């Protein structure tokens, strides 16, 4: 497939880009700082741009089969520029007729909040992750309201680690599961979501 990955040089975007190339996809990596993406492949096209630039986003989306977002905020503060970016991505995908969009969100967003542990609901969510979850909620709303064939992936606590391909996914998260997941396994699941319809227009969790 021809795919565009937004946030390709980030902590989550890098394994996503690596695995996409390994799977034989033609990848357009949309990044603000190309020097941060040290990968090299004849199937890799690195595009410098900012998601707040609607024109640059539209140009990157043109001619693609699908899009993935691994955009993440650098701090725990609100990041309205990323919300604006998701709006631009959705608008561009709809305009270009690119149907499939896989977005990396977070467990604890939306209706998954009630499934989380006591400490998460009453300490982590309202204090530590308040802004990040609010941003994800807003961005999920933009995606849900679109006409796209979207999959919103909600990983647990992101950690570094190898791709195992062995993890739990579903809709009704059970807090007895381990709420962590490697970024490499999230990438594995996101790429599967490009071609599988199991979670089409749904918000699956992923954890160990």
N, C-alpha and C positions, 0 to 999 in steps of 0.2 A: 504494500500500500504506500501511497504518498501521504505522509503525515507531517503536521507542524506541531512542534512542542514549544509551548510558552514556559519560560523559566528553565530552559534546558541546562543551564550551567549551575543551578542551585543544588542544594544537598539532596533533594528528591529528584530534581530534573536530570542530574548526571547519570544515575543508574537507569533511569527511564530511557535516556538517549542511547546509552551503551547497549541496553537490551534490545531496543528497537532496531539498531543497526545490526546487531548479531542475528536478529530474526529476518534480516533481508529487506527491511522497509527503507524507502527513500525518505530521509529525514531532513526537514527544514527546522533548524534550531534557532528560535527567536530569543535573542539575549541582548541585554544592555551593554555588556562588556565581553566581546568575543574572546579576549585573551584568557578569560577564566575557563573557557571550554577548550581543553587540551586534546580532545579526541580528533582523530583523523581517519577519514574514510571516503572513498569515491562516492558513496551514497549519502554523504553529509553535506548539507548546504547551510552555512552559518550566516544568519541575517542579523545585523545590528539594528536595534530599535527599542522603543519604549511602548508599553501597552497603552499609555495615555495618548499616544499618537494614533488616532483612528485610521489615518491614511496608511501608515506603516503596517498596522495590523491587517488591514484589508488586502494589502499587497502580498503579505506573507501567506494569507489564507487562500488566495486565488490559485486554483488548480489542484488543491489538495483533496484527498479522499476523506480525511478525518483530522481532528485536532485533539490535543491533550494539554491540560494545564497543570503545571507543578509550581505555580507561582506561590511564593510565601513571603510574609512580612519579615523584615530583619529585626524588628523589636516587638515588644508586647503592647505597643501603642496601636491605635486605630490606623489603618492604612487605606484611606479613601482612594488613593491613586490605583490600588489594585482592584477595588470595586469598579472604578471607572474602566479599568482595563478589561475586566470580565464583560462589562456591558459592550465594549467595543468588539471583543472577540465574538460574542453572541450575535451582534448586529452583522458583523462581517460574514460569519458562517451562514446566517440566514440569507443574506444578499447573494452569496456565491453558490447557494444550494448545497453546501457541505453539511451533511446530516449528522454524522456521529461526533459527539463531544464528550470526552471523559475528563472530569474535574476532580482533583484531589482536595477534599474538604477535611473534616476532623470528627472523630467521635465526640459526642457531647453537644453537637450542633442539632438544633431543631428537636424533632421527636425522639432523638436518641438520648437526650439529656436525662430523661426519667429512667433510663435503663442503666445509668452509671452508678458507681458506688456512692455510699453516703458521703465520704470524704471529698469525692469529686464534685458532687452536686452542691455541697454546702461550704466548701473551702476553695478547691481548685477553680471551679467554674466562675463563681462570683468575684473572685479576687485575682488569681493569677492569670487565668485565660479569658477573662471577661471581654476584653477588646478583640482578641483573636476570634472567639466564638461569635461575637456580634458581627464581625466582618464576614465570616463564613455564612452566617445566617442570611445576610443581605445578598451575598453573591449567589448562594443557592437559590434564593428567591428569583433572581434575574434569570437563572438558567431554567428553573422550573416553569417560568412564565413563557419560555420560548417555544418555538415549534420544532426544536431540534430533537434528535434521537440521543438524549443525554444519559449518562451514567454518573452519578455523584458518589464517589468513593470516600468512605469515612474511616480512615485508619485510626488505630489507637495510638499510644505514645510511640513516636518515631525514633528508631535507634539505628545505628550503623550495624551492618552485618551482612552475611552472605545471602544470596537468594537460595531458599530451600525448596520453594514450591509447595511447602506443606504448611497450610494455615487455615483458619476458620473464616468463612464468609457467610453472610445472611442478612436478614432485615431486622429481626428481633434480637438485638444484642443481649447476651446473658453475662452479667457482670462477674460470674464465676470464671469466665475465660480470662486468660492473661490479656491485659489491655495494651500490650506493647506489640510492635511489629517492625521488622526491618524495612528500611526504605527500598531495598532491593526486591523484597517480596511484594511491597506495594506496587512497584513498577511492573512486576510480573503480572499482577492482577489487573492493573490498568490496561496493559497491552492485550490481555485476554478479552477485556471488556470492549475492545475495538471491534471484535468480530463475533462475540457471543451476545445473545439477546436475553440471557437469563435475568439480568438486572436492568433491562432497558427501561428508562424513565423511572428508576428506583434509586434508593440511597443505601446500598449495602455497606455494612461494616467489614473490616478486615483486621484480624488479630490472631495471636497464637492460642 
